[in-house]
Amino acid sequence: MRPSAPNYLKIAEAYGVASIKLQKLEELPAALLTAKASKNPYLIEIDETLIG
């Protein structure tokens, strides 16, 4: 049995860190701009299946 990965979005939320989980790789540029504009820590989760 393979252990599941932690829910990093929930962990970020618990520490007050904004986050997003990408549904499509095409969302990455907008997510990076949002993260940069926030001026605060920002988690971008990219599912490994999106990368190939």
PyMOL Python script that loads the backbone (N, CA, C, O; Angstrom):
from pymol import cmd

cmd.read_pdbstr("""\
ATOM      1  N   MET A   1       0.833  -1.169   0.000  1.00  0.00           N
ATOM      2  CA  MET A   1       0.000   0.000   0.000  1.00  0.00           C
ATOM      3  C   MET A   1       0.886   1.244   0.000  1.00  0.00           C
ATOM      4  O   MET A   1       1.770   1.389   0.845  1.00  0.00           O
ATOM      5  N   ARG A   2       0.641   2.129  -0.947  1.00  0.00           N
ATOM      6  CA  ARG A   2       1.408   3.358  -1.057  1.00  0.00           C
ATOM      7  C   ARG A   2       0.735   4.453  -0.234  1.00  0.00           C
ATOM      8  O   ARG A   2      -0.461   4.695  -0.400  1.00  0.00           O
ATOM      9  N   PRO A   3       1.476   5.118   0.647  1.00  0.00           N
ATOM     10  CA  PRO A   3       0.855   6.183   1.444  1.00  0.00           C
ATOM     11  C   PRO A   3       0.473   7.368   0.558  1.00  0.00           C
ATOM     12  O   PRO A   3       1.135   7.661  -0.438  1.00  0.00           O
ATOM     13  N   SER A   4      -0.594   8.032   0.940  1.00  0.00           N
ATOM     14  CA  SER A   4      -1.021   9.192   0.154  1.00  0.00           C
ATOM     15  C   SER A   4      -0.188  10.409   0.543  1.00  0.00           C
ATOM     16  O   SER A   4       0.350  10.491   1.647  1.00  0.00           O
ATOM     17  N   ALA A   5      -0.099  11.332  -0.378  1.00  0.00           N
ATOM     18  CA  ALA A   5       0.649  12.567  -0.140  1.00  0.00           C
ATOM     19  C   ALA A   5      -0.156  13.489   0.765  1.00  0.00           C
ATOM     20  O   ALA A   5      -1.386  13.440   0.769  1.00  0.00           O
ATOM     21  N   PRO A   6       0.528  14.321   1.525  1.00  0.00           N
ATOM     22  CA  PRO A   6      -0.196  15.276   2.365  1.00  0.00           C
ATOM     23  C   PRO A   6      -0.968  16.275   1.501  1.00  0.00           C
ATOM     24  O   PRO A   6      -0.606  16.526   0.351  1.00  0.00           O
ATOM     25  N   ASN A   7      -2.010  16.826   2.056  1.00  0.00           N
ATOM     26  CA  ASN A   7      -2.782  17.846   1.356  1.00  0.00           C
ATOM     27  C   ASN A   7      -2.091  19.187   1.611  1.00  0.00           C
ATOM     28  O   ASN A   7      -2.356  19.861   2.607  1.00  0.00           O
ATOM     29  N   TYR A   8      -1.213  19.553   0.702  1.00  0.00           N
ATOM     30  CA  TYR A   8      -0.425  20.768   0.876  1.00  0.00           C
ATOM     31  C   TYR A   8      -1.288  22.029   0.858  1.00  0.00           C
ATOM     32  O   TYR A   8      -0.943  23.024   1.495  1.00  0.00           O
ATOM     33  N   LEU A   9      -2.395  21.993   0.142  1.00  0.00           N
ATOM     34  CA  LEU A   9      -3.294  23.152   0.123  1.00  0.00           C
ATOM     35  C   LEU A   9      -3.880  23.404   1.507  1.00  0.00           C
ATOM     36  O   LEU A   9      -3.988  24.552   1.938  1.00  0.00           O
ATOM     37  N   LYS A  10      -4.257  22.341   2.200  1.00  0.00           N
ATOM     38  CA  LYS A  10      -4.801  22.479   3.555  1.00  0.00           C
ATOM     39  C   LYS A  10      -3.720  22.935   4.540  1.00  0.00           C
ATOM     40  O   LYS A  10      -3.987  23.720   5.450  1.00  0.00           O
ATOM     41  N   ILE A  11      -2.520  22.440   4.348  1.00  0.00           N
ATOM     42  CA  ILE A  11      -1.417  22.867   5.217  1.00  0.00           C
ATOM     43  C   ILE A  11      -1.145  24.356   5.003  1.00  0.00           C
ATOM     44  O   ILE A  11      -0.977  25.103   5.967  1.00  0.00           O
ATOM     45  N   ALA A  12      -1.101  24.784   3.750  1.00  0.00           N
ATOM     46  CA  ALA A  12      -0.889  26.202   3.450  1.00  0.00           C
ATOM     47  C   ALA A  12      -1.994  27.047   4.070  1.00  0.00           C
ATOM     48  O   ALA A  12      -1.724  28.090   4.665  1.00  0.00           O
ATOM     49  N   GLU A  13      -3.231  26.600   3.930  1.00  0.00           N
ATOM     50  CA  GLU A  13      -4.370  27.320   4.499  1.00  0.00           C
ATOM     51  C   GLU A  13      -4.231  27.464   6.018  1.00  0.00           C
ATOM     52  O   GLU A  13      -4.525  28.520   6.578  1.00  0.00           O
ATOM     53  N   ALA A  14      -3.785  26.405   6.670  1.00  0.00           N
ATOM     54  CA  ALA A  14      -3.628  26.432   8.124  1.00  0.00           C
ATOM     55  C   ALA A  14      -2.612  27.478   8.571  1.00  0.00           C
ATOM     56  O   ALA A  14      -2.703  28.011   9.677  1.00  0.00           O
ATOM     57  N   TYR A  15      -1.646  27.764   7.704  1.00  0.00           N
ATOM     58  CA  TYR A  15      -0.626  28.760   8.025  1.00  0.00           C
ATOM     59  C   TYR A  15      -0.922  30.124   7.404  1.00  0.00           C
ATOM     60  O   TYR A  15      -0.088  31.027   7.469  1.00  0.00           O
ATOM     61  N   GLY A  16      -2.093  30.278   6.807  1.00  0.00           N
ATOM     62  CA  GLY A  16      -2.463  31.561   6.219  1.00  0.00           C
ATOM     63  C   GLY A  16      -1.792  31.858   4.893  1.00  0.00           C
ATOM     64  O   GLY A  16      -1.670  33.018   4.499  1.00  0.00           O
ATOM     65  N   VAL A  17      -1.359  30.823   4.211  1.00  0.00           N
ATOM     66  CA  VAL A  17      -0.685  30.982   2.923  1.00  0.00           C
ATOM     67  C   VAL A  17      -1.693  30.741   1.800  1.00  0.00           C
ATOM     68  O   VAL A  17      -2.373  29.715   1.775  1.00  0.00           O
ATOM     69  N   ALA A  18      -1.780  31.679   0.887  1.00  0.00           N
ATOM     70  CA  ALA A  18      -2.661  31.520  -0.266  1.00  0.00           C
ATOM     71  C   ALA A  18      -2.128  30.390  -1.154  1.00  0.00           C
ATOM     72  O   ALA A  18      -0.920  30.163  -1.229  1.00  0.00           O
ATOM     73  N   SER A  19      -3.042  29.691  -1.820  1.00  0.00           N
ATOM     74  CA  SER A  19      -2.609  28.574  -2.652  1.00  0.00           C
ATOM     75  C   SER A  19      -3.612  28.313  -3.769  1.00  0.00           C
ATOM     76  O   SER A  19      -4.760  28.757  -3.731  1.00  0.00           O
ATOM     77  N   ILE A  20      -3.130  27.575  -4.762  1.00  0.00           N
ATOM     78  CA  ILE A  20      -3.978  27.162  -5.881  1.00  0.00           C
ATOM     79  C   ILE A  20      -3.484  25.809  -6.376  1.00  0.00           C
ATOM     80  O   ILE A  20      -2.286  25.524  -6.358  1.00  0.00           O
ATOM     81  N   LYS A  21      -4.419  24.988  -6.813  1.00  0.00           N
ATOM     82  CA  LYS A  21      -4.067  23.711  -7.450  1.00  0.00           C
ATOM     83  C   LYS A  21      -4.450  23.828  -8.913  1.00  0.00           C
ATOM     84  O   LYS A  21      -5.611  24.067  -9.247  1.00  0.00           O
ATOM     85  N   LEU A  22      -3.466  23.659  -9.780  1.00  0.00           N
ATOM     86  CA  LEU A  22      -3.724  23.800 -11.210  1.00  0.00           C
ATOM     87  C   LEU A  22      -4.498  22.611 -11.751  1.00  0.00           C
ATOM     88  O   LEU A  22      -4.194  21.462 -11.428  1.00  0.00           O
ATOM     89  N   GLN A  23      -5.486  22.888 -12.564  1.00  0.00           N
ATOM     90  CA  GLN A  23      -6.261  21.849 -13.238  1.00  0.00           C
ATOM     91  C   GLN A  23      -5.697  21.556 -14.626  1.00  0.00           C
ATOM     92  O   GLN A  23      -5.848  20.458 -15.161  1.00  0.00           O
ATOM     93  N   LYS A  24      -5.031  22.586 -15.201  1.00  0.00           N
ATOM     94  CA  LYS A  24      -4.406  22.452 -16.519  1.00  0.00           C
ATOM     95  C   LYS A  24      -3.065  23.170 -16.480  1.00  0.00           C
ATOM     96  O   LYS A  24      -2.921  24.180 -15.791  1.00  0.00           O
ATOM     97  N   LEU A  25      -2.104  22.665 -17.200  1.00  0.00           N
ATOM     98  CA  LEU A  25      -0.781  23.280 -17.226  1.00  0.00           C
ATOM     99  C   LEU A  25      -0.839  24.694 -17.801  1.00  0.00           C
ATOM    100  O   LEU A  25       0.014  25.525 -17.490  1.00  0.00           O
ATOM    101  N   GLU A  26      -1.822  24.964 -18.623  1.00  0.00           N
ATOM    102  CA  GLU A  26      -1.975  26.288 -19.229  1.00  0.00           C
ATOM    103  C   GLU A  26      -2.284  27.367 -18.183  1.00  0.00           C
ATOM    104  O   GLU A  26      -2.149  28.558 -18.462  1.00  0.00           O
ATOM    105  N   GLU A  27      -2.694  26.954 -16.994  1.00  0.00           N
ATOM    106  CA  GLU A  27      -2.997  27.901 -15.917  1.00  0.00           C
ATOM    107  C   GLU A  27      -1.744  28.415 -15.210  1.00  0.00           C
ATOM    108  O   GLU A  27      -1.815  29.360 -14.424  1.00  0.00           O
ATOM    109  N   LEU A  28      -0.612  27.800 -15.485  1.00  0.00           N
ATOM    110  CA  LEU A  28       0.612  28.143 -14.774  1.00  0.00           C
ATOM    111  C   LEU A  28       1.036  29.605 -14.938  1.00  0.00           C
ATOM    112  O   LEU A  28       1.342  30.243 -13.930  1.00  0.00           O
ATOM    113  N   PRO A  29       1.072  30.170 -16.141  1.00  0.00           N
ATOM    114  CA  PRO A  29       1.502  31.577 -16.248  1.00  0.00           C
ATOM    115  C   PRO A  29       0.656  32.529 -15.392  1.00  0.00           C
ATOM    116  O   PRO A  29       1.206  33.405 -14.725  1.00  0.00           O
ATOM    117  N   ALA A  30      -0.649  32.371 -15.404  1.00  0.00           N
ATOM    118  CA  ALA A  30      -1.521  33.233 -14.603  1.00  0.00           C
ATOM    119  C   ALA A  30      -1.282  33.002 -13.116  1.00  0.00           C
ATOM    120  O   ALA A  30      -1.301  33.952 -12.333  1.00  0.00           O
ATOM    121  N   ALA A  31      -1.060  31.761 -12.719  1.00  0.00           N
ATOM    122  CA  ALA A  31      -0.807  31.449 -11.317  1.00  0.00           C
ATOM    123  C   ALA A  31       0.502  32.078 -10.847  1.00  0.00           C
ATOM    124  O   ALA A  31       0.585  32.570  -9.721  1.00  0.00           O
ATOM    125  N   LEU A  32       1.509  32.065 -11.692  1.00  0.00           N
ATOM    126  CA  LEU A  32       2.789  32.683 -11.340  1.00  0.00           C
ATOM    127  C   LEU A  32       2.643  34.195 -11.187  1.00  0.00           C
ATOM    128  O   LEU A  32       3.218  34.787 -10.273  1.00  0.00           O
ATOM    129  N   LEU A  33       1.882  34.813 -12.073  1.00  0.00           N
ATOM    130  CA  LEU A  33       1.641  36.256 -11.962  1.00  0.00           C
ATOM    131  C   LEU A  33       0.883  36.595 -10.689  1.00  0.00           C
ATOM    132  O   LEU A  33       1.193  37.581 -10.020  1.00  0.00           O
ATOM    133  N   THR A  34      -0.102  35.786 -10.356  1.00  0.00           N
ATOM    134  CA  THR A  34      -0.865  35.990  -9.121  1.00  0.00           C
ATOM    135  C   THR A  34       0.041  35.854  -7.899  1.00  0.00           C
ATOM    136  O   THR A  34      -0.031  36.660  -6.971  1.00  0.00           O
ATOM    137  N   ALA A  35       0.882  34.842  -7.906  1.00  0.00           N
ATOM    138  CA  ALA A  35       1.797  34.613  -6.786  1.00  0.00           C
ATOM    139  C   ALA A  35       2.769  35.786  -6.628  1.00  0.00           C
ATOM    140  O   ALA A  35       3.019  36.249  -5.515  1.00  0.00           O
ATOM    141  N   LYS A  36       3.305  36.252  -7.734  1.00  0.00           N
ATOM    142  CA  LYS A  36       4.247  37.368  -7.682  1.00  0.00           C
ATOM    143  C   LYS A  36       3.565  38.634  -7.184  1.00  0.00           C
ATOM    144  O   LYS A  36       4.148  39.381  -6.398  1.00  0.00           O
ATOM    145  N   ALA A  37       2.353  38.883  -7.626  1.00  0.00           N
ATOM    146  CA  ALA A  37       1.620  40.088  -7.245  1.00  0.00           C
ATOM    147  C   ALA A  37       1.206  40.068  -5.778  1.00  0.00           C
ATOM    148  O   ALA A  37       0.981  41.124  -5.187  1.00  0.00           O
ATOM    149  N   SER A  38       1.103  38.895  -5.191  1.00  0.00           N
ATOM    150  CA  SER A  38       0.616  38.801  -3.816  1.00  0.00           C
ATOM    151  C   SER A  38       1.614  39.352  -2.800  1.00  0.00           C
ATOM    152  O   SER A  38       1.211  39.771  -1.715  1.00  0.00           O
ATOM    153  N   LYS A  39       2.897  39.359  -3.126  1.00  0.00           N
ATOM    154  CA  LYS A  39       3.951  39.844  -2.222  1.00  0.00           C
ATOM    155  C   LYS A  39       4.031  39.046  -0.918  1.00  0.00           C
ATOM    156  O   LYS A  39       4.697  39.464   0.029  1.00  0.00           O
ATOM    157  N   ASN A  40       3.362  37.917  -0.874  1.00  0.00           N
ATOM    158  CA  ASN A  40       3.358  37.030   0.292  1.00  0.00           C
ATOM    159  C   ASN A  40       3.638  35.611  -0.187  1.00  0.00           C
ATOM    160  O   ASN A  40       3.595  35.341  -1.387  1.00  0.00           O
ATOM    161  N   PRO A  41       3.922  34.708   0.741  1.00  0.00           N
ATOM    162  CA  PRO A  41       4.077  33.308   0.333  1.00  0.00           C
ATOM    163  C   PRO A  41       2.838  32.828  -0.422  1.00  0.00           C
ATOM    164  O   PRO A  41       1.715  33.205  -0.087  1.00  0.00           O
ATOM    165  N   TYR A  42       3.045  32.002  -1.433  1.00  0.00           N
ATOM    166  CA  TYR A  42       1.951  31.531  -2.274  1.00  0.00           C
ATOM    167  C   TYR A  42       2.320  30.155  -2.786  1.00  0.00           C
ATOM    168  O   TYR A  42       3.376  29.983  -3.396  1.00  0.00           O
ATOM    169  N   LEU A  43       1.473  29.181  -2.549  1.00  0.00           N
ATOM    170  CA  LEU A  43       1.726  27.806  -2.974  1.00  0.00           C
ATOM    171  C   LEU A  43       0.992  27.509  -4.278  1.00  0.00           C
ATOM    172  O   LEU A  43      -0.211  27.741  -4.398  1.00  0.00           O
ATOM    173  N   ILE A  44       1.731  26.999  -5.241  1.00  0.00           N
ATOM    174  CA  ILE A  44       1.140  26.547  -6.508  1.00  0.00           C
ATOM    175  C   ILE A  44       1.359  25.052  -6.581  1.00  0.00           C
ATOM    176  O   ILE A  44       2.494  24.585  -6.667  1.00  0.00           O
ATOM    177  N   GLU A  45       0.264  24.296  -6.547  1.00  0.00           N
ATOM    178  CA  GLU A  45       0.358  22.832  -6.628  1.00  0.00           C
ATOM    179  C   GLU A  45       0.130  22.410  -8.070  1.00  0.00           C
ATOM    180  O   GLU A  45      -0.865  22.778  -8.696  1.00  0.00           O
ATOM    181  N   ILE A  46       1.068  21.633  -8.578  1.00  0.00           N
ATOM    182  CA  ILE A  46       0.966  21.113  -9.947  1.00  0.00           C
ATOM    183  C   ILE A  46       0.967  19.593  -9.851  1.00  0.00           C
ATOM    184  O   ILE A  46       1.952  18.992  -9.424  1.00  0.00           O
ATOM    185  N   ASP A  47      -0.126  18.985 -10.244  1.00  0.00           N
ATOM    186  CA  ASP A  47      -0.227  17.529 -10.214  1.00  0.00           C
ATOM    187  C   ASP A  47       0.778  16.938 -11.209  1.00  0.00           C
ATOM    188  O   ASP A  47       0.905  17.410 -12.339  1.00  0.00           O
ATOM    189  N   GLU A  48       1.473  15.915 -10.773  1.00  0.00           N
ATOM    190  CA  GLU A  48       2.497  15.300 -11.637  1.00  0.00           C
ATOM    191  C   GLU A  48       1.926  14.752 -12.928  1.00  0.00           C
ATOM    192  O   GLU A  48       2.658  14.619 -13.908  1.00  0.00           O
ATOM    193  N   THR A  49       0.647  14.432 -12.961  1.00  0.00           N
ATOM    194  CA  THR A  49       0.050  13.914 -14.202  1.00  0.00           C
ATOM    195  C   THR A  49      -0.061  15.004 -15.265  1.00  0.00           C
ATOM    196  O   THR A  49      -0.180  14.690 -16.450  1.00  0.00           O
ATOM    197  N   LEU A  50      -0.025  16.268 -14.874  1.00  0.00           N
ATOM    198  CA  LEU A  50      -0.079  17.358 -15.843  1.00  0.00           C
ATOM    199  C   LEU A  50       1.236  17.510 -16.594  1.00  0.00           C
ATOM    200  O   LEU A  50       1.265  18.007 -17.720  1.00  0.00           O
ATOM    201  N   ILE A  51       2.317  17.083 -15.968  1.00  0.00           N
ATOM    202  CA  ILE A  51       3.643  17.270 -16.553  1.00  0.00           C
ATOM    203  C   ILE A  51       3.969  16.152 -17.541  1.00  0.00           C
ATOM    204  O   ILE A  51       4.661  16.380 -18.533  1.00  0.00           O
ATOM    205  N   GLY A  52       3.485  14.977 -17.275  1.00  0.00           N
ATOM    206  CA  GLY A  52       3.667  13.871 -18.202  1.00  0.00           C
ATOM    207  C   GLY A  52       4.708  12.953 -17.860  1.00  0.00           C
ATOM    208  O   GLY A  52       4.938  11.983 -18.583  1.00  0.00           O
TER     209      GLY A  52
END
""", "prot")
cmd.dss("prot")
cmd.show_as("cartoon", "prot")
cmd.util.cbc("prot")
cmd.orient("prot")
